[in-house]
């Protein structure tokens, strides 16, 4: 049966310290000067930025607010509030002038939304190149498992500090470390088009999804072992269908194997691999 509690509660301070240590080590290994992060006004980017600021200091975290056509004013207010709370300088780059050069049919809102996500990431990577920095991803474990991401958009990042935290854990940790309720309590939305929300598009809440994902991923139960009744069975199928169908987003692009050592098959570069001094 689906667990009632879902993912376990974590010690927020310990978790943030552990993630910050990992980020500081990664930055040292990469030999870069800091991180670039897109602040959306939502909880994921706020928590990722908070971890990075803890890791390397706010002066080494460069925040950008990148409003698209579907971005409401409250997002700008929240992004400014988060940046001020964390001591980050915030740069705003409106996307509308850039997107005007790429017309989309009125009904192609999903194409336009994915283009917006990829345009945001292109700007972040350009800023990272200018600042000798790494791009901080903001996706969490629930989004990654469900494939609720845009390839080469929010999936294009140098590190995912929240990548092993379920959405419900992100919310709990964000509240525990003092991020504002205006940010934490907002309905999750990638704001890829006006009025879009994650849970409406997915067809289930993150809380329900996390209960299924935690039981499936951590408990390693088969789908038929997870559901206790028909309603749960329908939810389990919807969630796990996304996990299966979106698996391609969690892999490197396919490389047909021809040699004895193939990138992505049996050659994986260590995170830190320094040669002899």
C-alpha positions as YAML, in Angstrom:
chain: A
units: angstrom
residues:
- id: 1
  name: UNK
  ca: [0.00, 0.00, 0.00]
- id: 2
  name: UNK
  ca: [1.21, 3.56, -0.66]
- id: 3
  name: UNK
  ca: [2.88, 4.87, 2.46]
- id: 4
  name: UNK
  ca: [0.83, 7.56, 4.18]
- id: 5
  name: UNK
  ca: [3.84, 9.66, 5.13]
- id: 6
  name: UNK
  ca: [5.84, 9.59, 1.92]
- id: 7
  name: UNK
  ca: [9.52, 10.59, 2.04]
- id: 8
  name: UNK
  ca: [10.92, 10.90, 5.57]
- id: 9
  name: UNK
  ca: [11.52, 14.20, 7.34]
- id: 10
  name: UNK
  ca: [15.14, 15.31, 7.23]
- id: 11
  name: UNK
  ca: [17.21, 17.39, 9.60]
- id: 12
  name: UNK
  ca: [17.09, 20.64, 7.64]
- id: 13
  name: UNK
  ca: [20.28, 22.19, 9.02]
- id: 14
  name: UNK
  ca: [22.30, 19.01, 8.55]
- id: 15
  name: UNK
  ca: [20.96, 18.55, 5.02]
- id: 16
  name: UNK
  ca: [21.82, 22.12, 3.99]
- id: 17
  name: UNK
  ca: [25.31, 21.80, 5.48]
- id: 18
  name: UNK
  ca: [25.91, 18.54, 3.63]
- id: 19
  name: UNK
  ca: [24.70, 19.96, 0.32]
- id: 20
  name: UNK
  ca: [26.74, 23.13, 0.81]
- id: 21
  name: UNK
  ca: [29.89, 21.09, 1.47]
- id: 22
  name: UNK
  ca: [29.28, 19.12, -1.72]
- id: 23
  name: UNK
  ca: [28.86, 22.32, -3.76]
- id: 24
  name: UNK
  ca: [31.99, 23.92, -2.33]
- id: 25
  name: UNK
  ca: [34.02, 20.82, -3.15]
- id: 26
  name: UNK
  ca: [32.59, 20.70, -6.67]
- id: 27
  name: UNK
  ca: [33.47, 24.35, -7.27]
- id: 28
  name: UNK
  ca: [37.01, 23.75, -6.06]
- id: 29
  name: UNK
  ca: [37.38, 20.67, -8.28]
- id: 30
  name: UNK
  ca: [36.12, 22.64, -11.30]
- id: 31
  name: UNK
  ca: [38.40, 25.58, -10.58]
- id: 32
  name: UNK
  ca: [35.57, 28.10, -11.10]
- id: 33
  name: UNK
  ca: [34.83, 31.31, -9.24]
- id: 34
  name: UNK
  ca: [31.17, 30.84, -8.26]
- id: 35
  name: UNK
  ca: [27.66, 29.84, -9.32]
- id: 36
  name: UNK
  ca: [25.01, 31.34, -11.58]
- id: 37
  name: UNK
  ca: [21.38, 30.59, -10.69]
- id: 38
  name: UNK
  ca: [18.04, 31.58, -12.16]
- id: 39
  name: UNK
  ca: [15.73, 32.85, -9.40]
- id: 40
  name: UNK
  ca: [12.13, 32.26, -10.46]
- id: 41
  name: UNK
  ca: [10.38, 33.35, -7.30]
- id: 42
  name: UNK
  ca: [9.60, 29.73, -6.47]
- id: 43
  name: UNK
  ca: [10.81, 27.48, -3.69]
- id: 44
  name: UNK
  ca: [13.23, 25.26, -5.64]
- id: 45
  name: UNK
  ca: [15.40, 28.05, -6.97]
- id: 46
  name: UNK
  ca: [15.25, 29.81, -3.60]
- id: 47
  name: UNK
  ca: [16.50, 26.75, -1.72]
- id: 48
  name: UNK
  ca: [19.19, 25.99, -4.34]
- id: 49
  name: UNK
  ca: [20.43, 29.57, -4.07]
- id: 50
  name: UNK
  ca: [20.39, 29.38, -0.26]
- id: 51
  name: UNK
  ca: [22.54, 26.24, -0.34]
- id: 52
  name: UNK
  ca: [24.98, 27.85, -2.78]
- id: 53
  name: UNK
  ca: [25.22, 31.01, -0.69]
- id: 54
  name: UNK
  ca: [25.96, 28.85, 2.35]
- id: 55
  name: UNK
  ca: [28.60, 26.95, 0.35]
- id: 56
  name: UNK
  ca: [30.63, 29.77, -1.19]
- id: 57
  name: UNK
  ca: [29.23, 33.00, 0.22]
- id: 58
  name: UNK
  ca: [26.58, 35.25, -1.35]
- id: 59
  name: UNK
  ca: [29.19, 37.31, -3.21]
- id: 60
  name: UNK
  ca: [30.04, 34.24, -5.34]
- id: 61
  name: UNK
  ca: [26.40, 33.46, -6.27]
- id: 62
  name: UNK
  ca: [25.11, 35.42, -9.27]
- id: 63
  name: UNK
  ca: [21.30, 35.44, -9.47]
- id: 64
  name: UNK
  ca: [19.22, 36.27, -12.54]
- id: 65
  name: UNK
  ca: [15.49, 36.79, -12.87]
- id: 66
  name: UNK
  ca: [14.39, 35.84, -16.40]
- id: 67
  name: UNK
  ca: [10.69, 36.72, -16.85]
- id: 68
  name: UNK
  ca: [8.90, 35.23, -19.84]
- id: 69
  name: UNK
  ca: [5.49, 35.97, -21.34]
- id: 70
  name: UNK
  ca: [3.71, 33.93, -18.64]
- id: 71
  name: UNK
  ca: [5.57, 35.37, -15.66]
- id: 72
  name: UNK
  ca: [3.33, 37.24, -13.15]
- id: 73
  name: UNK
  ca: [4.52, 40.24, -11.18]
- id: 74
  name: UNK
  ca: [4.44, 38.27, -7.93]
- id: 75
  name: UNK
  ca: [7.35, 36.20, -9.25]
- id: 76
  name: UNK
  ca: [9.45, 39.34, -9.63]
- id: 77
  name: UNK
  ca: [8.54, 40.40, -6.09]
- id: 78
  name: UNK
  ca: [9.46, 36.98, -4.71]
- id: 79
  name: UNK
  ca: [12.75, 36.80, -6.63]
- id: 80
  name: UNK
  ca: [13.76, 40.22, -5.26]
- id: 81
  name: UNK
  ca: [12.73, 39.16, -1.76]
- id: 82
  name: UNK
  ca: [14.78, 35.95, -1.92]
- id: 83
  name: UNK
  ca: [17.83, 37.75, -3.30]
- id: 84
  name: UNK
  ca: [17.61, 40.36, -0.54]
- id: 85
  name: UNK
  ca: [17.13, 37.70, 2.15]
- id: 86
  name: UNK
  ca: [20.21, 35.78, 0.94]
- id: 87
  name: UNK
  ca: [22.33, 38.86, 0.23]
- id: 88
  name: UNK
  ca: [22.55, 38.20, -3.51]
- id: 89
  name: UNK
  ca: [22.83, 40.74, -6.30]
- id: 90
  name: UNK
  ca: [19.94, 40.18, -8.75]
- id: 91
  name: UNK
  ca: [20.02, 40.90, -12.47]
- id: 92
  name: UNK
  ca: [16.78, 40.97, -14.48]
- id: 93
  name: UNK
  ca: [16.80, 39.98, -18.16]
- id: 94
  name: UNK
  ca: [13.32, 40.13, -19.79]
- id: 95
  name: UNK
  ca: [12.86, 37.40, -22.38]
- id: 96
  name: UNK
  ca: [10.05, 39.04, -24.39]
- id: 97
  name: UNK
  ca: [12.35, 41.00, -26.75]
- id: 98
  name: UNK
  ca: [14.30, 37.85, -27.54]
- id: 99
  name: UNK
  ca: [11.20, 35.70, -27.99]
- id: 100
  name: UNK
  ca: [9.55, 38.16, -30.37]
- id: 101
  name: UNK
  ca: [12.02, 37.02, -33.01]
- id: 102
  name: UNK
  ca: [10.66, 33.45, -32.76]
- id: 103
  name: UNK
  ca: [6.91, 33.55, -33.54]
- id: 104
  name: UNK
  ca: [4.77, 30.59, -32.45]
- id: 105
  name: UNK
  ca: [1.18, 29.73, -33.43]
- id: 106
  name: UNK
  ca: [-1.33, 30.58, -30.71]
- id: 107
  name: UNK
  ca: [-2.02, 26.90, -30.00]
- id: 108
  name: UNK
  ca: [1.70, 25.99, -29.66]
- id: 109
  name: UNK
  ca: [1.93, 26.99, -26.00]
- id: 110
  name: UNK
  ca: [3.98, 23.91, -25.07]
- id: 111
  name: UNK
  ca: [6.55, 24.58, -27.79]
- id: 112
  name: UNK
  ca: [6.73, 28.21, -26.72]
- id: 113
  name: UNK
  ca: [7.09, 27.17, -23.09]
- id: 114
  name: UNK
  ca: [9.95, 24.78, -23.81]
- id: 115
  name: UNK
  ca: [11.63, 27.43, -25.94]
- id: 116
  name: UNK
  ca: [11.35, 29.82, -23.00]
- id: 117
  name: UNK
  ca: [13.05, 27.29, -20.69]
- id: 118
  name: UNK
  ca: [15.87, 26.73, -23.17]
- id: 119
  name: UNK
  ca: [16.33, 30.45, -23.70]
- id: 120
  name: UNK
  ca: [16.64, 30.95, -19.95]
- id: 121
  name: UNK
  ca: [19.34, 28.31, -19.76]
- id: 122
  name: UNK
  ca: [21.22, 29.79, -22.73]
- id: 123
  name: UNK
  ca: [21.37, 33.12, -20.89]
- id: 124
  name: UNK
  ca: [22.50, 31.46, -17.66]
- id: 125
  name: UNK
  ca: [25.30, 29.63, -19.47]
- id: 126
  name: UNK
  ca: [26.41, 32.83, -21.19]
- id: 127
  name: UNK
  ca: [26.58, 34.60, -17.83]
- id: 128
  name: UNK
  ca: [28.45, 31.64, -16.37]
- id: 129
  name: UNK
  ca: [31.02, 31.86, -19.18]
- id: 130
  name: UNK
  ca: [31.47, 35.58, -18.56]
- id: 131
  name: UNK
  ca: [31.85, 35.10, -14.81]
- id: 132
  name: UNK
  ca: [33.92, 31.86, -14.88]
- id: 133
  name: UNK
  ca: [31.09, 30.21, -12.95]
- id: 134
  name: UNK
  ca: [29.04, 27.01, -12.91]
- id: 135
  name: UNK
  ca: [25.30, 26.90, -13.61]
- id: 136
  name: UNK
  ca: [23.29, 25.82, -10.58]
- id: 137
  name: UNK
  ca: [20.34, 23.59, -11.46]
- id: 138
  name: UNK
  ca: [17.13, 23.83, -9.43]
- id: 139
  name: UNK
  ca: [15.31, 20.59, -10.33]
- id: 140
  name: UNK
  ca: [14.32, 18.28, -7.49]
- id: 141
  name: UNK
  ca: [14.10, 14.48, -7.36]
- id: 142
  name: UNK
  ca: [10.34, 14.39, -7.97]
- id: 143
  name: UNK
  ca: [10.62, 16.50, -11.14]
- id: 144
  name: UNK
  ca: [13.56, 14.47, -12.41]
- id: 145
  name: UNK
  ca: [11.84, 11.13, -11.77]
- id: 146
  name: UNK
  ca: [8.62, 12.32, -13.43]
- id: 147
  name: UNK
  ca: [10.48, 13.95, -16.32]
- id: 148
  name: UNK
  ca: [8.71, 17.20, -15.51]
- id: 149
  name: UNK
  ca: [11.59, 19.16, -16.97]
- id: 150
  name: UNK
  ca: [12.71, 20.56, -20.32]
- id: 151
  name: UNK
  ca: [15.68, 18.88, -21.99]
- id: 152
  name: UNK
  ca: [18.42, 21.46, -22.55]
- id: 153
  name: UNK
  ca: [16.28, 23.86, -20.52]
- id: 154
  name: UNK
  ca: [16.10, 23.37, -16.76]
- id: 155
  name: UNK
  ca: [17.74, 19.94, -17.27]
- id: 156
  name: UNK
  ca: [20.89, 21.69, -18.56]
- id: 157
  name: UNK
  ca: [22.93, 22.49, -15.47]
- id: 158
  name: UNK
  ca: [26.34, 21.76, -14.00]
- id: 159
  name: UNK
  ca: [24.97, 20.48, -10.70]
- id: 160
  name: UNK
  ca: [21.62, 19.73, -9.05]
- id: 161
  name: UNK
  ca: [21.91, 20.38, -5.32]
- id: 162
  name: UNK
  ca: [18.24, 19.39, -4.86]
- id: 163
  name: UNK
  ca: [18.43, 16.34, -7.13]
- id: 164
  name: UNK
  ca: [18.14, 13.83, -4.27]
- id: 165
  name: UNK
  ca: [15.36, 15.69, -2.43]
- id: 166
  name: UNK
  ca: [11.70, 14.99, -3.14]
- id: 167
  name: UNK
  ca: [9.48, 18.04, -3.61]
- id: 168
  name: UNK
  ca: [7.84, 17.58, -0.22]
- id: 169
  name: UNK
  ca: [11.29, 17.48, 1.41]
- id: 170
  name: UNK
  ca: [12.29, 20.66, -0.43]
- id: 171
  name: UNK
  ca: [9.22, 22.41, 0.97]
- id: 172
  name: UNK
  ca: [9.91, 21.24, 4.52]
- id: 173
  name: UNK
  ca: [13.58, 22.24, 4.44]
- id: 174
  name: UNK
  ca: [12.82, 25.62, 2.89]
- id: 175
  name: UNK
  ca: [10.37, 26.39, 5.70]
- id: 176
  name: UNK
  ca: [12.77, 25.14, 8.36]
- id: 177
  name: UNK
  ca: [15.62, 27.43, 7.24]
- id: 178
  name: UNK
  ca: [13.37, 30.49, 7.17]
- id: 179
  name: UNK
  ca: [12.50, 31.08, 3.52]
- id: 180
  name: UNK
  ca: [9.34, 33.15, 3.31]
- id: 181
  name: UNK
  ca: [5.90, 31.55, 3.10]
- id: 182
  name: UNK
  ca: [5.14, 33.74, 0.07]
- id: 183
  name: UNK
  ca: [7.80, 31.70, -1.76]
- id: 184
  name: UNK
  ca: [7.32, 28.30, -0.11]
- id: 185
  name: UNK
  ca: [3.53, 28.32, -0.25]
- id: 186
  name: UNK
  ca: [3.13, 29.31, -3.90]
- id: 187
  name: UNK
  ca: [1.50, 26.75, -6.22]
- id: 188
  name: UNK
  ca: [4.42, 25.18, -8.11]
- id: 189
  name: UNK
  ca: [4.70, 26.50, -11.66]
- id: 190
  name: UNK
  ca: [7.37, 26.68, -14.33]
- id: 191
  name: UNK
  ca: [5.44, 29.70, -15.67]
- id: 192
  name: UNK
  ca: [5.97, 28.52, -19.24]
- id: 193
  name: UNK
  ca: [2.59, 29.97, -20.21]
- id: 194
  name: UNK
  ca: [0.02, 32.11, -18.47]
- id: 195
  name: UNK
  ca: [-1.87, 30.33, -15.69]
- id: 196
  name: UNK
  ca: [0.17, 27.12, -15.95]
- id: 197
  name: UNK
  ca: [0.71, 25.10, -12.76]
- id: 198
  name: UNK
  ca: [2.71, 21.90, -12.34]
- id: 199
  name: UNK
  ca: [0.08, 19.88, -10.49]
- id: 200
  name: UNK
  ca: [-2.75, 20.76, -12.86]
- id: 201
  name: UNK
  ca: [-0.65, 19.72, -15.83]
- id: 202
  name: UNK
  ca: [0.58, 16.52, -14.16]
- id: 203
  name: UNK
  ca: [-2.89, 15.52, -13.01]
- id: 204
  name: UNK
  ca: [-1.84, 14.82, -9.42]
- id: 205
  name: UNK
  ca: [-0.25, 16.63, -6.49]
- id: 206
  name: UNK
  ca: [3.43, 16.43, -5.62]
- id: 207
  name: UNK
  ca: [2.46, 15.03, -2.22]
- id: 208
  name: UNK
  ca: [0.63, 12.12, -3.84]
- id: 209
  name: UNK
  ca: [3.38, 11.66, -6.40]
- id: 210
  name: UNK
  ca: [6.05, 11.60, -3.69]
- id: 211
  name: UNK
  ca: [4.20, 8.90, -1.78]
- id: 212
  name: UNK
  ca: [4.28, 6.70, -4.89]
- id: 213
  name: UNK
  ca: [7.81, 7.61, -5.94]
- id: 214
  name: UNK
  ca: [9.27, 7.03, -2.48]
- id: 215
  name: UNK
  ca: [7.60, 3.62, -2.17]
- id: 216
  name: UNK
  ca: [8.70, 2.68, -5.69]
- id: 217
  name: UNK
  ca: [12.24, 4.07, -5.74]
- id: 218
  name: UNK
  ca: [13.42, 3.64, -2.17]
- id: 219
  name: UNK
  ca: [11.21, 0.71, -1.21]
- id: 220
  name: UNK
  ca: [11.75, -0.99, -4.59]
- id: 221
  name: UNK
  ca: [8.20, -2.31, -4.60]
- id: 222
  name: UNK
  ca: [6.55, -3.48, -7.78]
- id: 223
  name: UNK
  ca: [3.60, -1.35, -8.96]
- id: 224
  name: UNK
  ca: [1.04, -3.98, -8.00]
- id: 225
  name: UNK
  ca: [2.51, -4.08, -4.48]
- id: 226
  name: UNK
  ca: [2.13, -0.32, -3.99]
- id: 227
  name: UNK
  ca: [-1.59, 0.25, -4.48]
- id: 228
  name: UNK
  ca: [-4.07, -0.87, -1.83]
- id: 229
  name: UNK
  ca: [-7.30, -0.16, -3.76]
- id: 230
  name: UNK
  ca: [-8.56, 0.92, -7.17]
- id: 231
  name: UNK
  ca: [-8.13, 4.66, -6.66]
- id: 232
  name: UNK
  ca: [-4.56, 4.16, -5.54]
- id: 233
  name: UNK
  ca: [-3.92, 1.83, -8.47]
- id: 234
  name: UNK
  ca: [-4.96, 4.56, -10.92]
- id: 235
  name: UNK
  ca: [-2.66, 7.08, -9.22]
- id: 236
  name: UNK
  ca: [0.25, 4.63, -9.16]
- id: 237
  name: UNK
  ca: [-0.19, 3.92, -12.86]
- id: 238
  name: UNK
  ca: [-0.31, 7.62, -13.79]
- id: 239
  name: UNK
  ca: [2.82, 8.41, -11.79]
- id: 240
  name: UNK
  ca: [4.86, 5.41, -12.90]
- id: 241
  name: UNK
  ca: [3.80, 5.80, -16.51]
- id: 242
  name: UNK
  ca: [5.52, 9.19, -16.47]
- id: 243
  name: UNK
  ca: [8.59, 7.67, -14.81]
- id: 244
  name: UNK
  ca: [8.82, 5.10, -17.63]
- id: 245
  name: UNK
  ca: [7.99, 7.40, -20.53]
- id: 246
  name: UNK
  ca: [10.35, 10.16, -19.42]
- id: 247
  name: UNK
  ca: [13.34, 7.90, -18.74]
- id: 248
  name: UNK
  ca: [15.16, 9.27, -21.80]
- id: 249
  name: UNK
  ca: [15.56, 12.61, -20.02]
- id: 250
  name: UNK
  ca: [17.58, 10.94, -17.27]
- id: 251
  name: UNK
  ca: [20.15, 9.42, -19.63]
- id: 252
  name: UNK
  ca: [22.97, 10.70, -21.79]
- id: 253
  name: UNK
  ca: [22.03, 10.77, -25.49]
- id: 254
  name: UNK
  ca: [22.24, 7.26, -26.90]
- id: 255
  name: UNK
  ca: [25.66, 6.20, -28.24]
- id: 256
  name: UNK
  ca: [25.71, 2.93, -30.25]
- id: 257
  name: UNK
  ca: [28.51, 0.82, -28.77]
- id: 258
  name: UNK
  ca: [31.39, -0.11, -31.13]
- id: 259
  name: UNK
  ca: [34.52, -0.15, -28.96]
- id: 260
  name: UNK
  ca: [35.59, -1.68, -25.66]
- id: 261
  name: UNK
  ca: [35.33, 1.66, -23.80]
- id: 262
  name: UNK
  ca: [32.31, 3.75, -24.76]
- id: 263
  name: UNK
  ca: [31.26, 7.08, -23.24]
- id: 264
  name: UNK
  ca: [28.10, 6.59, -21.18]
- id: 265
  name: UNK
  ca: [28.29, 2.76, -21.28]
- id: 266
  name: UNK
  ca: [31.44, 1.64, -19.48]
- id: 267
  name: UNK
  ca: [33.53, 4.81, -19.21]
- id: 268
  name: UNK
  ca: [32.40, 7.27, -16.54]
- id: 269
  name: UNK
  ca: [34.74, 10.11, -15.66]
- id: 270
  name: UNK
  ca: [35.17, 10.52, -11.90]
- id: 271
  name: UNK
  ca: [33.78, 13.73, -10.41]
- id: 272
  name: UNK
  ca: [37.31, 14.79, -9.43]
- id: 273
  name: UNK
  ca: [40.20, 13.32, -11.40]
- id: 274
  name: UNK
  ca: [43.43, 15.18, -10.93]
- id: 275
  name: UNK
  ca: [46.53, 13.99, -12.70]
- id: 276
  name: UNK
  ca: [50.02, 13.85, -11.16]
- id: 277
  name: UNK
  ca: [51.30, 17.14, -9.78]
...
